[in-house]
Amino acid sequence: MIVLLNPNNTPQLNLATEECYLSEGQSFQNAAMIWQNQPSVIVGRYQNTMEEICYPLVREMGLPVVRRLSGGGAVYHDLGNVNFTFFHLLRGESDFSIRALVEPIVEALRFIGVPAEQTGRNDITVEGKKISGNAQYLSGDRFLHHGTILFRTDLDLMGEVLQADPEKFLSKGVKSIRSRVANVSDFLKEEMPVEEFCAILMQHIAGKNPLEAVAYFKDHYEKILKIARERYFLQSWNYGVSPPYNFRNSKVFPFGKVETRLNIREGRIENIKVYGDFLPTVDTLAFENRLEGKLYEENEFFAILSNEAPCVTFIRDLGMTVQDFIELAFGYGGEKAPSQGPAGKGIS
């Protein structure tokens, strides 16, 4: 069996590596990869990205947020987290058995003295606490099965990063299920470097088969980079393919309260309404029209609000700065406002 230890820590490249190897067909079947990411958030294929993360904190920390091919919930990665991926040629429904696929993972954990067990649909737990989640993706006659192992992850930061305000969002996206979690290291009798655990994990995955040392990552780098540039580095993939959703936020300024309501579809502003007891010289509708159809992205907002005449005047008349409005529209602080005034098209 081919078992790769991927040395790269860039999440966009690692997800592109999975996609690249999945497409290799016969030349890369019955294979596995062990890998880690720098601190980042990986969201499921069908999730609303903004609903899953604490966006202000993610932005402040500069954390990459990347959408994967498989479904499931959002996860936080760092160098204390170990990821594994299996690549298989599909022969029958039994190939999808999560229990069979994660068996070597469970065995490796028990080998180091951690009483792990496969529970529920796709989890590995220890004493009732989740240490691993799994997901799958099918492409033609090939499928990948991947999962995370919380070995020595910063669980406090994970809890903060994956904490969006549910009252600000209404969407049809798949919500992440928050579970009681723990690190593998919490159950070890002696300290173990994550590198040693990765080596043990590789041996258990290989089983009786010798580990094959191959230079797949190096040999496929150009293809991997192309996939990453065309998908995983794109704002339109990581945020834009989120299911349609509504966002609302309000904030009290020295001059009064301002509320924003937005409908977002495919990463663009379908509708926006601004409410408040302000008296601008520019019609609110003219301001809203300038933003509708634009990318729901901070740099886009900044360029429009700073340069387009109706927007510049509207912001000035309100006594706000451009940054004030951006923070309001992207959920920095604020409070949930009660419904008031006429709703915009499709906004509630």
C-alpha positions as CSV (number, residue, x, y, z in Angstrom):
1,M,0.0,0.0,0.0
2,I,1.2,3.5,-0.8
3,V,1.1,5.6,2.4
4,L,2.3,9.2,1.9
5,L,3.4,11.6,4.6
6,N,2.6,14.9,2.9
7,P,5.2,17.5,4.1
8,N,3.1,20.5,3.1
9,N,1.1,22.5,5.6
10,T,-0.8,24.9,3.3
11,P,-4.5,23.9,3.4
12,Q,-5.3,25.0,-0.1
13,L,-2.5,22.9,-1.5
14,N,-3.4,19.9,0.7
15,L,-7.0,19.9,-0.5
16,A,-5.8,20.2,-4.0
17,T,-3.5,17.3,-3.4
18,E,-6.4,15.2,-2.4
19,E,-8.3,16.1,-5.6
20,C,-5.2,15.4,-7.7
21,Y,-4.6,12.0,-6.2
22,L,-8.3,11.1,-6.5
23,S,-8.1,11.7,-10.2
24,E,-5.1,9.4,-10.6
25,G,-7.3,6.3,-11.0
26,Q,-5.5,3.0,-11.2
27,S,-2.1,4.5,-10.5
28,F,-3.1,5.6,-7.1
29,Q,-5.7,3.2,-5.8
30,N,-5.6,1.5,-2.3
31,A,-3.5,4.4,-1.1
32,A,-3.4,6.7,1.9
33,M,-2.0,10.1,2.9
34,I,-1.2,11.6,6.3
35,W,-1.1,15.4,6.4
36,Q,-1.4,18.4,8.6
37,N,-2.5,22.0,8.0
38,Q,-1.3,25.3,9.5
39,P,-4.1,27.0,11.6
40,S,-7.1,27.2,9.3
41,V,-10.8,26.4,9.0
42,I,-12.1,23.8,6.6
43,V,-15.8,23.9,5.8
44,G,-18.0,21.3,4.4
45,R,-19.1,21.3,0.7
46,Y,-22.7,22.3,1.5
47,Q,-22.2,24.8,4.3
48,N,-22.7,28.5,4.6
49,T,-19.1,29.6,5.4
50,M,-20.1,32.8,7.1
51,E,-22.5,31.0,9.4
52,E,-19.8,28.5,10.6
53,I,-17.0,30.9,11.6
54,C,-16.4,33.8,13.9
55,Y,-15.5,36.0,11.0
56,P,-14.0,38.9,12.9
57,L,-11.6,36.6,14.7
58,V,-10.8,34.6,11.6
59,R,-10.0,37.9,9.8
60,E,-8.0,39.3,12.7
61,M,-5.8,36.1,12.9
62,G,-5.5,35.8,9.1
63,L,-6.7,32.2,9.2
64,P,-7.3,30.6,5.8
65,V,-10.9,29.4,5.3
66,V,-11.1,26.7,2.7
67,R,-14.1,24.7,1.4
68,R,-13.5,20.9,0.8
69,L,-15.1,18.6,-1.7
70,S,-16.8,16.4,0.9
71,G,-19.9,17.3,3.0
72,G,-20.1,17.4,6.7
73,G,-19.3,20.1,9.2
74,A,-16.7,22.8,9.7
75,V,-13.4,21.8,11.4
76,Y,-10.5,23.7,12.8
77,H,-7.0,22.5,11.8
78,D,-3.6,23.3,13.3
79,L,-0.3,21.5,13.7
80,G,-1.7,19.6,16.7
81,N,-4.3,18.0,14.4
82,V,-3.5,15.0,12.1
83,N,-5.5,14.3,9.0
84,F,-5.7,11.1,7.0
85,T,-7.1,10.4,3.6
86,F,-7.8,7.0,1.9
87,F,-8.1,6.7,-1.9
88,H,-10.0,3.7,-3.2
89,L,-11.4,2.3,-6.4
90,L,-15.1,1.7,-5.9
91,R,-16.2,-1.9,-6.3
92,G,-19.3,-2.2,-4.2
93,E,-21.4,-0.5,-1.5
94,S,-19.3,-2.2,1.2
95,D,-16.3,-0.1,0.2
96,F,-18.1,2.9,1.8
97,S,-18.0,1.2,5.3
98,I,-16.7,3.9,7.6
99,R,-16.2,1.3,10.3
100,A,-13.8,-0.8,8.1
101,L,-12.0,2.2,6.8
102,V,-11.2,3.7,10.2
103,E,-10.3,0.4,11.8
104,P,-6.5,0.9,11.4
105,I,-6.9,4.4,12.9
106,V,-8.7,2.9,15.9
107,E,-6.0,0.2,16.2
108,A,-3.2,2.8,16.1
109,L,-4.9,4.7,18.9
110,R,-5.3,1.6,21.0
111,F,-1.7,0.7,20.3
112,I,-0.5,3.8,22.1
113,G,-2.9,3.2,25.0
114,V,-5.9,5.2,24.0
115,P,-9.2,3.3,24.3
116,A,-10.7,4.6,21.1
117,E,-13.9,3.2,19.4
118,Q,-15.8,4.0,16.3
119,T,-19.2,5.4,17.3
120,G,-22.2,6.9,15.6
121,R,-22.1,7.4,11.9
122,N,-18.7,8.8,11.3
123,D,-16.9,9.5,14.7
124,I,-14.1,8.0,16.7
125,T,-14.5,8.7,20.4
126,V,-12.7,8.1,23.7
127,E,-14.7,7.9,26.9
128,G,-17.6,9.5,25.1
129,K,-15.6,12.4,23.8
130,K,-15.0,12.9,20.1
131,I,-11.4,12.9,18.8
132,S,-12.0,12.2,15.1
133,G,-14.7,13.0,12.5
134,N,-14.9,11.5,9.0
135,A,-16.4,12.3,5.6
136,Q,-16.4,10.9,2.1
137,Y,-16.5,12.1,-1.5
138,L,-17.3,10.1,-4.6
139,S,-16.0,10.9,-8.1
140,G,-17.0,8.4,-10.8
141,D,-15.6,5.0,-9.7
142,R,-13.1,6.6,-7.3
143,F,-13.8,7.8,-3.8
144,L,-11.8,9.3,-1.0
145,H,-12.4,9.0,2.7
146,H,-10.8,11.5,5.0
147,G,-10.8,12.4,8.6
148,T,-9.2,14.4,11.4
149,I,-7.5,13.3,14.6
150,L,-7.4,15.8,17.4
151,F,-4.0,14.9,18.8
152,R,-2.9,18.1,20.5
153,T,-5.1,20.8,19.0
154,D,-5.8,24.2,20.6
155,L,-9.4,23.4,21.7
156,D,-10.0,26.8,23.2
157,L,-9.1,28.5,20.0
158,M,-11.1,26.0,18.0
159,G,-14.2,26.8,20.1
160,E,-13.7,30.5,19.5
161,V,-13.1,30.3,15.7
162,L,-16.0,28.0,15.1
163,Q,-18.5,30.2,16.9
164,A,-20.7,32.3,14.6
165,D,-23.7,34.2,15.9
166,P,-26.7,32.1,14.8
167,E,-29.1,34.9,15.4
168,K,-27.5,36.9,12.6
169,F,-28.0,34.3,10.0
170,L,-30.9,32.4,8.3
171,S,-29.9,29.9,5.7
172,K,-30.4,26.5,4.2
173,G,-26.8,25.5,4.7
174,V,-25.8,22.3,6.6
175,K,-25.1,23.3,10.2
176,S,-22.1,21.8,12.0
177,I,-23.0,19.7,15.0
178,R,-21.0,20.8,18.0
179,S,-19.7,17.8,19.9
180,R,-17.9,17.3,23.1
181,V,-14.3,16.9,22.0
182,A,-10.9,16.0,23.5
183,N,-7.3,15.6,22.4
184,V,-5.7,12.2,22.1
185,S,-2.8,13.6,24.2
186,D,-5.3,13.9,27.1
187,F,-5.4,10.1,27.4
188,L,-1.7,9.4,27.0
189,K,0.3,8.2,30.0
190,E,3.5,9.7,28.6
191,E,4.2,12.7,26.3
192,M,4.4,11.8,22.6
193,P,5.5,14.0,19.7
194,V,3.0,14.3,17.0
195,E,5.6,13.1,14.5
196,E,5.9,9.8,16.4
197,F,2.2,9.4,16.3
198,C,2.1,10.0,12.5
199,A,4.8,7.2,12.1
200,I,2.7,4.8,14.2
201,L,-0.4,5.7,12.2
202,M,1.3,5.0,8.9
203,Q,2.5,1.6,10.0
204,H,-1.0,0.6,11.1
205,I,-2.6,1.8,7.9
206,A,0.0,-0.1,5.8
207,G,-0.6,-3.3,7.9
208,K,1.4,-6.2,6.6
209,N,2.2,-4.4,3.4
210,P,5.5,-2.5,3.3
211,L,5.4,1.3,3.2
212,E,6.2,2.6,-0.2
213,A,8.3,5.7,-0.4
214,V,7.1,7.7,-3.4
215,A,7.6,11.3,-4.4
216,Y,4.0,11.9,-5.5
217,F,3.7,15.4,-4.1
218,K,6.9,16.6,-5.8
219,D,6.1,14.8,-9.1
220,H,2.5,16.2,-9.2
221,Y,3.3,19.7,-7.9
222,E,2.3,21.6,-11.1
223,K,-1.0,19.8,-11.3
224,I,-1.7,20.3,-7.6
225,L,-0.9,24.1,-7.9
226,K,-3.2,24.4,-10.9
227,I,-6.1,22.8,-9.0
228,A,-5.4,25.0,-6.0
229,R,-5.4,28.2,-8.0
230,E,-8.6,27.3,-9.9
231,R,-10.5,26.2,-6.8
232,Y,-9.1,26.3,-3.3
233,F,-7.5,29.8,-3.4
234,L,-10.6,31.4,-4.8
235,Q,-13.0,33.5,-2.7
236,S,-15.8,32.4,-5.0
237,W,-15.3,28.7,-4.0
238,N,-14.5,29.2,-0.3
239,Y,-17.3,31.7,0.4
240,G,-19.3,32.1,-2.9
241,V,-20.7,28.6,-3.2
242,S,-22.4,28.9,0.2
243,P,-26.2,28.2,0.0
244,P,-28.3,31.4,-0.2
245,Y,-28.6,33.1,3.2
246,N,-29.9,36.2,5.0
247,F,-27.7,38.2,7.2
248,R,-28.8,41.0,9.6
249,N,-26.9,43.1,12.1
250,S,-27.5,46.4,13.9
251,K,-25.3,48.7,15.9
252,V,-25.8,51.8,18.0
253,F,-23.7,54.9,16.9
254,P,-23.5,58.3,18.6
255,F,-26.1,59.5,16.1
256,G,-28.5,56.6,16.5
257,K,-29.1,53.0,15.6
258,V,-28.4,51.5,12.1
259,E,-29.5,48.1,10.9
260,T,-28.4,46.2,7.8
261,R,-30.2,43.3,6.2
262,L,-28.6,41.4,3.3
263,N,-29.5,38.5,1.0
264,I,-26.4,36.7,-0.2
265,R,-26.4,34.3,-3.1
266,E,-23.3,32.7,-4.7
267,G,-21.1,35.1,-2.8
268,R,-22.9,38.2,-4.1
269,I,-25.3,40.7,-2.6
270,E,-28.7,39.9,-4.1
271,N,-30.5,42.5,-1.9
272,I,-29.5,45.0,0.8
273,K,-31.6,47.2,3.0
274,V,-30.3,49.8,5.5
275,Y,-32.7,51.0,8.3
276,G,-32.4,53.7,10.9
277,D,-33.6,57.1,12.1
278,F,-31.0,59.0,10.0
279,L,-31.5,61.9,7.5
280,P,-29.1,61.4,4.6
281,T,-29.1,63.8,1.6
282,V,-28.8,60.8,-0.7
283,D,-31.7,58.4,-1.2
284,T,-31.1,55.2,0.7
285,L,-32.2,53.3,-2.4
286,A,-29.4,54.9,-4.5
287,F,-26.9,53.7,-1.9
288,E,-28.3,50.2,-1.8
289,N,-28.4,49.9,-5.6
290,R,-24.7,50.5,-5.8
291,L,-24.0,47.5,-3.6
292,E,-26.5,45.0,-5.0
293,G,-24.9,42.5,-7.4
294,K,-21.4,43.1,-5.9
295,L,-19.2,40.6,-4.2
296,Y,-19.9,40.2,-0.4
297,E,-16.2,40.8,0.3
298,E,-14.6,43.5,2.4
299,N,-12.1,44.8,-0.2
300,E,-15.0,45.2,-2.7
301,F,-17.1,47.1,-0.1
302,F,-14.2,49.4,0.7
303,A,-13.5,50.3,-2.9
304,I,-17.2,51.1,-3.6
305,L,-17.9,53.0,-0.4
306,S,-14.7,55.0,-0.7
307,N,-15.1,56.0,-4.4
308,E,-18.6,55.9,-5.7
309,A,-20.4,59.3,-5.2
310,P,-23.7,58.2,-3.7
311,C,-22.0,55.9,-1.3
312,V,-19.4,58.4,-0.2
313,T,-22.1,61.0,0.5
314,F,-24.4,58.5,2.3
315,I,-21.7,57.4,4.6
316,R,-20.6,61.0,5.3
317,D,-24.2,62.1,6.0
318,L,-24.7,59.3,8.5
319,G,-21.6,60.4,10.4
320,M,-20.0,57.0,9.9
321,T,-16.6,55.9,8.4
322,V,-16.3,53.4,5.7
323,Q,-14.8,51.0,8.2
324,D,-17.8,51.5,10.5
325,F,-20.2,50.3,7.7
326,I,-18.0,47.4,6.8
327,E,-18.0,46.2,10.4
328,L,-21.7,46.5,10.5
329,A,-22.3,44.7,7.2
330,F,-19.9,41.8,8.1
331,G,-21.0,41.3,11.7
332,Y,-18.3,42.8,13.9
333,G,-20.1,43.1,17.2
334,G,-23.5,44.7,17.0
335,E,-26.8,43.3,18.3
336,K,-29.7,41.4,16.9
337,A,-32.3,44.0,16.0
338,P,-36.1,43.4,16.1
339,S,-37.9,43.4,12.8
340,Q,-38.9,46.9,11.9
341,G,-39.8,48.9,8.8
342,P,-40.7,47.4,5.4
343,A,-38.6,44.4,4.4
344,G,-36.7,44.6,1.2
345,K,-37.2,42.2,-1.7
346,G,-36.9,38.7,-0.2
347,I,-35.4,40.0,3.1
348,S,-36.9,39.1,6.4
